[in-house]
Amino acid sequence: MRIAKIKIERYRGIKECEIYLTGRTVLVGDNNIGKSTILEAIDLVLGPERLSRSPVIDEHDFYAGEYLDKEGNPVEINIEVIIVDLSDEQQRYFRNHLEWWDNENNLLIDGPPPESTDKESVVAAIRLGFKGNYDADEDDFTGRTYFLSPKKDDGTYEPFRTKDKRVCGFLFLRTLRTGSRALSLERGSLLDIILRLNELRLPMWEDVLKQLRDISVAENPELGISGILESVQNSVQSFVPSDWADNPHLRVSDLTRANLRRILTVFMATGSIRDDGTEYAAPFQHQGTGTINALVLTLLSMIAELKQNVIFAMEEPEIAIPPYTQKRIIQSVSSKSAQAIFTSHSPYVLEEFDPSEILVINRVGGKLTGVPAKYPPSVKPKKYRDEFRRRFCEALLARRVLITEGRTEYDSFPAVARRLQELHGEEYKTFEELGVAIVNAEAESQVAPIGEYFRKLGKTTFAVFDKQSDENRRAIESAVDYPFEAQEKGFEDVILEGSKGEALRRYALMLVNDGDWPSHMSAQKPTETIPLDDLKKALREFFTKSKANGSAADFLGQCSKDEMPEFLVSIVKSIQVIIEKRSKR
């Protein structure tokens, strides 16, 4: 069982949206772009407890807060979810509502002709909907879920009830919000779900309530409260019959079963030892955030094992959890669920997904789109796993991407930006502050295709490259938003010809004095009196042979602004100006 398609209209920040999901999907994109809204929309349709909340929706759930149109008529929130890969049991249960979905074309088949449904790519599906609107007569907001097939003679649809939703098995873990109630017995908590899946009924409520009622509080006459309560009783009885205000006394509370469900929670040892040698226990929600998340995920795994056929939706599993645990979470949840849908800002999480399972979310003018990342141009799966994966994932999480032609540029530009910010913080920002990720194309021929790839994913793309032929330059200029071409053929020449001689000499002598000048280049070892041209020749060979060590970036990191190549400084400033201007639109 999995969600194949979700369509959203006028819900929160989404005016319209139509996206397709795989068996395992991670949604990536900027903050407040709509990733969590997608999961909340699914929960409105499939969440067994969702419609029991009051209110189901409110003014702020409508796109731009508009729940009435210009004529004063109610505006509707509409959400449609198509579920496929139904088990035999689910197909029997939903038999009156089955439609047919073509996995190959991501298309719902209009009608059930045998020649279409016999195709291997065509599977049974159910189509479900949520409709929410403002009810003027009740002066309140309403929401309901229903099957979208078949339509009744009167034009309405059969309701999709809580018992139907439990057959689908959707679980939504919100960021940091479930932890505080995960181990309570409140309706819909994770512990409550586990108890219900085990068909356990707890006959303890009356016993607990009776014990609380029987606890005496402040009845010691020395406290003085008993005397005050007796005076209250005597005063009241002067106005009402004596048996109306008989024997007032304090009790712990007037708790009901519902109160107890919310209040009862699991206590856990904290590791703190009291003076009497016993270990202090605190409520579950008072544990560390990492512990809460790990335990919540343990409960989710238990639910998946009990239910067998479940769709998990999870916001940001990386919160307060170290990278190796993030990876284990993704692996565990994915292996135990029919479908797993995540949102994330962590490259460690993204590394666990094939690029085709990463859905890049963008929104323009209220229209939200989701584009599968897929493999970058000319990057084979093995190379992706071994070399490219981390920086690719970081670029997917960024709003802006700078594509460099080679390793030296890849190391040098962030070093220049950091150094300028360090020296002139009021004028310059680092690429991290600007939200720019850097990708090494590793060849001049790959700058254009990789630039085009990221631009199609909705990223603002910059590219820096050596002097090109007219044909190559035109290809790059058409593929990226902002191209920057050097006038030298090699980037080492950009550094050596553009930097001040005293900075080059200072760096070279530092290498010699620190014992870092390569022994195989002893014949070219720099000295105080070495001619500048000879020094540049020696450093050119040094930079070329030590690309992997980031030596060019080290050099730039010890320069002043005036000692750096003007070409590098101007590009860093230009990128900052472009981003700041676009941000003000």
C-alpha positions as CSV (number, residue, x, y, z in Angstrom):
1,M,0.0,0.0,0.0
2,R,1.3,3.4,-0.9
3,I,0.2,6.9,-1.8
4,A,0.7,7.4,-5.6
5,K,-0.6,10.9,-6.0
6,I,-1.8,13.8,-3.9
7,K,-3.6,16.9,-5.2
8,I,-4.1,20.0,-3.0
9,E,-6.2,23.1,-3.6
10,R,-6.2,26.2,-1.5
11,Y,-4.7,24.7,1.7
12,R,-2.4,26.9,3.7
13,G,0.5,28.2,1.5
14,I,-0.5,25.9,-1.4
15,K,-2.9,27.3,-3.9
16,E,-2.6,24.3,-6.2
17,C,-0.4,21.3,-6.2
18,E,-0.2,17.9,-7.8
19,I,2.7,15.6,-6.9
20,Y,3.5,11.9,-7.3
21,L,5.2,9.8,-4.7
22,T,7.3,6.6,-4.8
23,G,7.4,3.8,-2.2
24,R,10.0,5.8,-0.3
25,T,10.2,9.6,-0.7
26,V,12.0,12.5,1.0
27,L,10.8,16.0,0.4
28,V,13.4,18.7,0.3
29,G,13.2,22.4,-0.2
30,D,13.3,25.8,1.5
31,N,11.7,26.5,4.9
32,N,8.0,27.4,4.7
33,I,7.8,26.2,1.1
34,G,5.2,23.6,1.8
35,K,6.8,20.3,2.7
36,S,5.1,19.9,6.0
37,T,1.8,21.2,4.5
38,I,1.9,18.2,2.1
39,L,2.1,15.8,5.1
40,E,-0.6,17.7,7.0
41,A,-2.8,17.5,3.9
42,I,-2.4,13.7,3.8
43,D,-3.2,13.6,7.5
44,L,-6.4,15.5,6.9
45,V,-7.5,12.7,4.5
46,L,-6.0,9.6,6.1
47,G,-5.4,10.4,9.8
48,P,-7.8,8.4,11.9
49,E,-7.9,10.9,14.7
50,R,-7.5,14.1,12.6
51,L,-11.2,15.0,12.2
52,S,-11.9,14.5,15.9
53,R,-9.9,17.6,16.7
54,S,-11.8,20.9,17.2
55,P,-11.7,22.8,15.0
56,V,-10.8,20.6,12.1
57,I,-9.6,23.6,10.2
58,D,-9.6,27.4,10.8
59,E,-9.1,30.7,9.0
60,H,-5.4,30.2,8.6
61,D,-5.7,26.9,6.9
62,F,-7.1,28.6,3.8
63,Y,-4.7,29.9,1.1
64,A,-3.9,33.5,1.9
65,G,-6.5,33.3,4.7
66,E,-9.4,33.7,2.2
67,Y,-12.3,31.5,3.2
68,L,-14.8,33.6,1.4
69,D,-14.6,34.8,-2.2
70,K,-15.4,38.4,-3.4
71,E,-19.1,37.6,-3.5
72,G,-19.0,36.3,0.1
73,N,-19.4,32.6,-1.0
74,P,-17.4,30.0,0.9
75,V,-14.1,28.9,-0.6
76,E,-13.3,25.2,-0.4
77,I,-10.1,23.4,0.6
78,N,-9.9,20.3,-1.5
79,I,-7.4,17.5,-1.1
80,E,-7.3,14.3,-3.1
81,V,-5.2,11.2,-2.4
82,I,-4.8,8.1,-4.6
83,I,-3.7,4.9,-2.8
84,V,-2.4,1.9,-4.7
85,D,-0.7,-1.4,-4.1
86,L,-3.6,-2.5,-1.9
87,S,-3.3,-5.9,-0.2
88,D,-5.9,-8.6,-1.0
89,E,-7.6,-7.9,2.3
90,Q,-7.8,-4.1,1.6
91,Q,-9.1,-4.8,-1.9
92,R,-11.9,-6.9,-0.4
93,Y,-12.7,-4.3,2.2
94,F,-12.8,-1.4,-0.4
95,R,-14.3,-3.5,-3.2
96,N,-17.2,-1.0,-3.8
97,H,-14.8,1.9,-4.3
98,L,-11.9,0.4,-6.4
99,E,-10.6,2.2,-9.5
100,W,-7.6,1.4,-11.7
101,W,-4.2,3.2,-11.7
102,D,-1.5,2.9,-14.3
103,N,1.9,3.0,-12.6
104,E,3.8,3.4,-15.8
105,N,2.0,6.6,-16.9
106,N,1.0,7.8,-13.4
107,L,-2.6,8.0,-14.6
108,L,-6.0,7.0,-13.3
109,I,-7.8,4.9,-16.0
110,D,-11.2,6.3,-17.0
111,G,-13.3,3.2,-16.8
112,P,-12.3,-0.5,-16.5
113,P,-11.8,-1.9,-20.0
114,P,-10.2,-5.4,-19.7
115,E,-7.4,-4.7,-22.1
116,S,-6.2,-1.8,-19.9
117,T,-6.6,-3.4,-16.5
118,D,-4.8,-6.6,-17.7
119,K,-1.5,-4.6,-18.2
120,E,1.1,-5.4,-15.6
121,S,1.5,-1.7,-14.7
122,V,-2.2,-1.3,-13.9
123,V,-3.2,-1.9,-10.3
124,A,-6.3,-1.4,-8.1
125,A,-6.6,1.9,-6.4
126,I,-8.9,3.9,-4.1
127,R,-9.4,7.7,-4.5
128,L,-10.1,9.6,-1.3
129,G,-10.9,13.3,-0.7
130,F,-11.1,16.0,2.0
131,K,-13.3,19.0,1.7
132,G,-13.2,21.9,4.1
133,N,-15.1,25.2,4.1
134,Y,-16.8,27.9,6.2
135,D,-20.4,27.3,7.3
136,A,-22.1,30.7,7.6
137,D,-25.2,29.3,9.3
138,E,-23.1,27.7,12.1
139,D,-20.4,30.5,11.9
140,D,-17.8,27.7,12.1
141,F,-15.5,25.7,9.9
142,T,-16.3,22.2,8.8
143,G,-14.3,19.4,7.2
144,R,-15.1,15.9,6.1
145,T,-13.5,13.0,4.2
146,Y,-15.1,10.7,1.6
147,F,-14.5,8.2,-1.1
148,L,-14.3,9.9,-4.5
149,S,-15.7,6.8,-6.3
150,P,-18.5,6.0,-7.1
151,K,-20.6,9.1,-7.1
152,K,-24.1,8.6,-5.8
153,D,-27.2,9.5,-7.8
154,D,-27.6,12.7,-5.8
155,G,-24.1,13.8,-6.7
156,T,-22.6,13.1,-3.2
157,Y,-20.0,10.6,-2.1
158,E,-19.9,8.0,0.6
159,P,-18.1,9.1,3.8
160,F,-14.6,7.8,4.4
161,R,-14.9,7.0,8.1
162,T,-12.5,6.4,11.0
163,K,-12.8,2.6,10.7
164,D,-12.0,2.9,7.0
165,K,-8.9,5.0,7.7
166,R,-7.6,2.4,10.2
167,V,-7.6,-0.1,7.3
168,C,-5.3,2.2,5.4
169,G,-2.9,2.6,8.4
170,F,-1.4,6.1,8.1
171,L,0.9,7.4,10.9
172,F,2.2,10.9,11.0
173,L,5.1,11.9,13.3
174,R,5.4,15.7,13.5
175,T,8.7,17.4,14.4
176,L,9.2,17.4,18.2
177,R,5.4,17.6,18.8
178,T,4.7,13.9,19.3
179,G,7.4,13.3,21.9
180,S,5.6,15.0,24.7
181,R,2.6,12.7,24.4
182,A,4.0,9.6,22.8
183,L,4.1,7.6,26.0
184,S,0.9,9.0,27.5
185,L,-2.4,7.1,27.2
186,E,-4.1,10.0,25.4
187,R,-6.3,9.0,22.4
188,G,-4.1,8.7,19.3
189,S,-0.8,8.6,21.2
190,L,1.8,6.1,20.1
191,L,1.4,4.0,23.2
192,D,-2.4,4.1,22.8
193,I,-2.1,2.9,19.2
194,I,0.2,0.0,20.3
195,L,-2.3,-1.0,23.0
196,R,-5.2,-0.9,20.5
197,L,-3.3,-2.9,18.0
198,N,-2.6,-5.5,20.7
199,E,-6.4,-5.4,21.5
200,L,-5.6,-4.5,25.1
201,R,-8.4,-2.8,27.1
202,L,-7.4,-1.2,30.4
203,P,-9.9,-1.7,33.2
204,M,-8.0,0.5,35.5
205,W,-9.7,3.9,35.2
206,E,-12.3,3.5,38.0
207,D,-9.7,2.1,40.4
208,V,-7.4,5.0,39.8
209,L,-10.1,7.6,40.1
210,K,-11.4,6.0,43.3
211,Q,-7.9,6.0,44.9
212,L,-7.5,9.7,44.0
213,R,-10.9,10.5,45.6
214,D,-10.0,8.7,48.8
215,I,-6.7,10.6,49.3
216,S,-7.0,13.0,52.2
217,V,-5.5,16.4,51.8
218,A,-4.9,19.0,54.4
219,E,-7.2,17.5,57.0
220,N,-4.7,17.9,59.9
221,P,-6.4,20.5,62.2
222,E,-3.1,22.1,62.9
223,L,-2.9,23.4,59.3
224,G,-6.0,25.5,59.8
225,I,-7.7,24.6,56.5
226,S,-10.3,22.3,58.2
227,G,-11.5,25.1,60.4
228,I,-11.9,27.5,57.4
229,L,-13.8,24.9,55.5
230,E,-16.1,24.3,58.5
231,S,-16.8,28.0,58.7
232,V,-17.7,28.0,54.9
233,Q,-20.1,25.1,55.5
234,N,-21.8,27.0,58.4
235,S,-22.2,30.1,56.3
236,V,-23.6,28.3,53.3
237,Q,-26.1,26.4,55.5
238,S,-27.6,29.6,56.7
239,F,-28.9,30.0,53.1
240,V,-29.6,26.4,51.9
241,P,-30.7,23.2,53.4
242,S,-28.1,21.5,55.6
243,D,-27.5,18.5,53.4
244,W,-26.6,20.7,50.4
245,A,-23.2,21.8,51.6
246,D,-22.3,18.9,53.9
247,N,-18.7,18.1,54.9
248,P,-16.6,20.2,52.5
249,H,-13.0,18.9,52.2
250,L,-10.1,19.0,49.7
251,R,-9.5,16.2,47.2
252,V,-6.7,15.8,44.7
253,S,-8.8,16.6,41.7
254,D,-12.0,16.1,39.8
255,L,-10.3,14.1,37.1
256,T,-12.2,12.2,34.5
257,R,-11.0,9.3,32.3
258,A,-10.2,11.8,29.5
259,N,-8.1,13.8,32.0
260,L,-6.2,10.7,33.1
261,R,-5.5,9.7,29.6
262,R,-3.8,13.1,29.0
263,I,-2.0,13.2,32.3
264,L,-0.7,9.7,32.8
265,T,2.7,9.2,31.3
266,V,5.7,7.0,31.6
267,F,8.5,7.9,34.0
268,M,12.1,7.0,33.1
269,A,15.3,6.9,35.0
270,T,17.5,9.9,34.5
271,G,20.8,8.6,35.8
272,S,20.8,11.0,38.8
273,I,21.2,9.3,42.2
274,R,19.5,10.6,45.3
275,D,21.2,10.9,48.7
276,D,19.4,7.7,49.8
277,G,21.0,5.7,46.9
278,T,17.8,5.5,44.7
279,E,17.7,6.6,41.1
280,Y,15.6,9.6,40.3
281,A,13.0,9.1,37.5
282,A,11.4,11.9,35.5
283,P,8.5,12.1,33.1
284,F,9.3,10.9,29.6
285,Q,8.9,14.4,28.1
286,H,11.6,15.7,30.5
287,Q,14.2,13.5,28.9
288,G,16.7,14.8,26.4
289,T,15.4,15.6,23.0
290,G,17.6,12.9,21.4
291,T,16.3,10.3,23.8
292,I,12.7,11.3,23.2
293,N,13.2,11.0,19.4
294,A,14.9,7.7,19.7
295,L,12.2,6.3,21.9
296,V,9.4,7.7,19.7
297,L,11.0,6.0,16.7
298,T,11.2,2.7,18.7
299,L,7.5,2.9,19.2
300,L,6.9,3.6,15.5
301,S,8.9,0.5,14.7
302,M,6.7,-1.5,17.1
303,I,3.6,-0.1,15.4
304,A,4.9,-1.0,12.0
305,E,5.7,-4.6,13.1
306,L,2.2,-5.0,14.6
307,K,0.3,-3.4,11.7
308,Q,2.4,-4.9,8.9
309,N,0.9,-2.6,6.2
310,V,1.5,1.0,7.2
311,I,2.3,4.4,5.6
312,F,4.7,6.5,7.7
313,A,5.0,10.2,7.3
314,M,7.8,11.8,9.3
315,E,9.0,15.4,9.7
316,E,12.8,16.0,10.0
317,P,14.0,12.7,11.6
318,E,17.4,14.4,12.1
319,I,16.2,16.7,15.0
320,A,18.6,16.3,17.9
321,I,19.9,13.0,16.6
322,P,23.5,12.3,15.5
323,P,24.2,11.4,11.8
324,Y,24.7,7.6,12.3
325,T,21.3,7.4,14.2
326,Q,19.6,9.4,11.4
327,K,20.7,6.8,8.9
328,R,19.5,3.9,11.2
329,I,16.1,5.6,11.5
330,I,15.7,5.9,7.8
331,Q,16.7,2.3,7.2
332,S,14.5,0.9,10.0
333,V,11.4,2.9,9.2
334,S,11.7,2.2,5.5
335,S,12.2,-1.5,6.0
336,K,9.2,-1.9,8.2
337,S,6.6,0.2,6.3
338,A,4.7,-0.1,3.1
339,Q,5.6,3.5,2.3
340,A,7.8,6.0,4.1
341,I,7.6,9.8,3.4
342,F,10.0,12.1,5.1
343,T,10.9,15.8,5.1
344,S,14.5,16.7,5.9
345,H,17.2,19.3,5.9
346,S,20.0,16.8,6.6
347,P,22.5,15.6,3.9
348,Y,23.0,12.5,6.1
349,V,19.3,11.7,5.6
350,L,19.4,12.4,1.9
351,E,22.4,10.1,1.5
352,E,20.2,7.1,2.3
353,F,17.9,7.8,-0.7
354,D,18.4,7.1,-4.4
355,P,18.2,10.4,-6.2
356,S,14.9,9.3,-7.9
357,E,13.4,9.1,-4.3
358,I,14.3,12.7,-3.5
359,L,11.5,15.1,-4.4
360,V,12.6,18.7,-4.7
361,I,9.8,21.0,-3.7
362,N,9.3,24.5,-5.2
363,R,6.5,27.0,-5.0
364,V,5.8,30.0,-7.2
365,G,2.8,32.2,-6.8
366,G,1.1,29.5,-4.7
367,K,1.6,26.7,-7.2
368,L,3.7,24.0,-5.7
369,T,5.6,21.5,-7.8
370,G,7.7,18.4,-6.9
371,V,10.5,17.3,-9.2
372,P,12.4,14.0,-8.7
373,A,16.1,14.7,-8.4
374,K,17.4,11.7,-10.5
375,Y,21.2,11.2,-11.1
376,P,23.2,14.3,-12.1
377,P,24.5,14.3,-15.7
378,S,27.3,11.9,-16.5
379,V,27.4,10.7,-12.8
380,K,27.0,6.9,-12.7
381,P,25.5,5.2,-9.6
382,K,28.9,3.9,-8.4
383,K,30.6,7.3,-8.7
384,Y,27.6,8.9,-7.0
385,R,27.9,6.6,-4.0
386,D,31.7,6.9,-3.8
387,E,32.4,10.5,-4.5
388,F,29.5,12.8,-5.4
389,R,26.8,11.9,-2.9
390,R,27.5,14.3,0.0
391,R,28.0,17.5,-2.0
392,F,25.1,16.6,-4.3
393,C,22.8,16.3,-1.3
394,E,24.1,19.5,0.2
395,A,23.3,21.3,-3.1
396,L,19.8,19.8,-3.2
397,L,19.2,21.3,0.3
398,A,20.4,24.8,-0.8
399,R,18.4,27.4,-2.7
400,R,21.4,28.5,-4.7
401,V,24.2,26.5,-6.4
402,L,27.7,27.7,-7.5
403,I,29.2,25.3,-10.1
404,T,32.9,25.3,-10.5
405,E,35.0,23.7,-13.2
406,G,37.5,22.0,-11.0
407,R,38.7,21.2,-7.5
408,T,40.9,24.3,-7.1
409,E,37.9,26.6,-7.7
410,Y,35.7,24.4,-5.5
411,D,38.0,25.0,-2.6
412,S,39.0,28.6,-3.4
413,F,35.8,30.5,-3.6
414,P,34.4,29.6,-0.2
415,A,37.8,30.3,1.3
416,V,37.8,33.8,-0.3
417,A,34.3,34.5,0.9
418,R,35.2,33.4,4.5
419,R,38.4,35.5,4.5
420,L,36.6,38.6,3.2
421,Q,33.9,38.2,5.9
422,E,36.5,37.7,8.5
423,L,38.4,40.9,7.5
424,H,35.4,43.0,6.4
425,G,32.3,41.5,8.1
426,E,30.2,44.6,7.6
427,E,30.6,44.3,3.8
428,Y,30.9,40.6,2.9
429,K,29.0,37.4,3.8
430,T,30.1,33.8,3.6
431,F,28.5,31.4,1.1
432,E,27.0,29.6,4.1
433,E,25.3,32.8,5.1
434,L,24.0,33.4,1.6
435,G,22.7,29.8,1.3
436,V,25.0,28.9,-1.6
437,A,26.2,25.3,-2.1
438,I,29.2,24.6,-4.3
439,V,29.4,21.7,-6.8
440,N,32.5,20.6,-8.6
441,A,31.7,19.8,-12.2
442,E,35.2,18.2,-12.5
443,A,35.5,19.2,-16.2
444,E,34.7,22.2,-18.3
445,S,32.4,20.1,-20.5
446,Q,30.2,19.3,-17.4
447,V,29.6,22.9,-16.3
448,A,26.6,23.4,-18.7
449,P,24.8,20.1,-18.2
450,I,25.1,20.3,-14.4
451,G,24.0,23.9,-14.4
452,E,21.0,23.0,-16.5
453,Y,20.2,20.1,-14.1
454,F,20.1,22.3,-11.0
455,R,18.2,25.1,-12.7
456,K,15.5,22.7,-13.7
457,L,15.2,21.8,-10.0
458,G,14.4,25.4,-9.3
459,K,17.8,26.4,-8.0
460,T,19.4,29.8,-8.7
461,T,22.6,28.8,-10.5
462,F,26.0,30.5,-10.7
463,A,29.0,29.1,-12.6
464,V,32.7,30.0,-12.7
465,F,34.9,28.7,-15.5
466,D,38.1,29.2,-17.4
467,K,38.3,31.1,-20.7
468,Q,36.2,29.2,-23.2
469,S,35.6,28.9,-26.9
470,D,32.6,30.9,-28.2
471,E,30.6,27.7,-28.6
472,N,31.3,26.5,-25.0
473,R,30.6,29.9,-23.6
474,R,27.2,30.1,-25.2
475,A,26.3,26.7,-24.0
476,I,27.2,27.6,-20.4
477,E,25.5,31.0,-20.6
478,S,22.2,29.4,-21.8
479,A,22.4,26.7,-19.0
480,V,23.0,28.8,-15.9
481,D,21.5,32.0,-14.5
482,Y,24.8,33.9,-13.8
483,P,28.0,32.8,-15.6
484,F,31.4,34.2,-14.7
485,E,34.3,33.6,-17.1
486,A,38.0,34.0,-16.3
487,Q,40.4,35.5,-18.8
488,E,43.0,32.9,-18.1
489,K,42.9,29.3,-19.4
490,G,43.8,27.7,-16.0
491,F,42.6,28.7,-12.5
492,E,46.1,28.5,-11.1
493,D,47.0,31.3,-13.5
494,V,44.1,33.3,-12.2
495,I,45.6,33.1,-8.7
496,L,49.2,33.6,-9.6
497,E,48.7,36.5,-12.0
498,G,46.1,38.2,-9.9
499,S,47.6,38.0,-6.5
500,K,50.2,40.4,-5.1
501,G,53.8,39.2,-5.2
502,E,54.4,39.8,-1.5
503,A,51.5,37.5,-0.6
504,L,52.8,34.8,-2.9
505,R,56.3,35.1,-1.4
506,R,55.1,35.1,2.2
507,Y,53.1,31.9,1.6
508,A,55.9,30.1,-0.2
509,L,58.4,30.9,2.5
510,M,55.9,29.8,5.2
511,L,55.7,26.4,3.5
512,V,59.5,26.2,3.5
513,N,59.8,27.2,7.1
514,D,57.1,24.8,8.3
515,G,58.7,21.9,6.4
516,D,55.7,21.6,4.0
517,W,57.5,22.3,0.7
518,P,57.5,19.0,-1.2
519,S,60.9,17.2,-1.2
520,H,60.5,16.2,-4.9
521,M,60.5,19.9,-5.7
522,S,63.6,20.8,-3.7
523,A,65.3,22.2,-6.8
524,Q,62.5,24.9,-7.0
525,K,62.5,25.6,-3.2
526,P,61.6,29.3,-2.8
527,T,64.1,31.7,-1.1
528,E,63.9,35.3,0.0
529,T,65.6,36.4,-3.2
530,I,64.0,34.1,-5.7
531,P,62.8,36.1,-8.8
532,L,59.0,36.6,-8.9
533,D,58.6,34.8,-12.2
534,D,60.5,31.8,-10.9
535,L,58.4,31.9,-7.7
536,K,55.2,31.8,-9.8
537,K,56.5,28.9,-11.8
538,A,57.3,26.9,-8.6
539,L,54.0,27.7,-7.0
540,R,52.1,26.8,-10.3
541,E,53.5,23.3,-10.1
542,F,52.9,23.1,-6.4
543,F,49.2,24.2,-6.7
544,T,48.7,21.8,-9.6
545,K,50.1,18.8,-7.8
546,S,48.4,19.5,-4.5
547,K,44.8,20.2,-5.7
548,A,43.4,17.5,-3.3
549,N,45.0,19.2,-0.3
550,G,43.4,22.6,-1.0
551,S,46.7,24.4,-1.1
552,A,45.3,27.3,-3.3
553,A,42.5,27.8,-0.7
554,D,45.1,27.9,2.1
555,F,47.0,30.6,0.3
556,L,43.9,32.7,-0.3
557,G,42.9,32.2,3.4
558,Q,46.0,34.2,4.5
559,C,45.7,37.1,2.1
560,S,44.3,40.5,2.7
561,K,41.6,41.8,0.3
562,D,44.1,43.9,-1.6
563,E,46.4,40.9,-2.0
564,M,43.7,38.6,-3.6
565,P,43.0,38.4,-7.3
566,E,40.4,41.1,-8.2
567,F,38.5,38.5,-10.3
568,L,37.8,36.4,-7.2
569,V,36.8,39.3,-5.0
570,S,34.5,40.7,-7.6
571,I,32.7,37.4,-8.2
572,V,32.1,36.9,-4.4
573,K,30.7,40.4,-4.2
574,S,28.6,40.0,-7.4
575,I,27.0,36.8,-6.1
576,Q,26.2,38.5,-2.8
577,V,24.6,41.5,-4.5
578,I,22.6,39.3,-6.8
579,I,21.2,37.2,-4.0
580,E,20.4,40.2,-1.8
581,K,18.6,41.9,-4.7
582,R,16.5,38.8,-5.4
583,S,15.7,38.4,-1.8
584,K,14.1,41.9,-1.6
585,R,11.7,41.1,-4.5
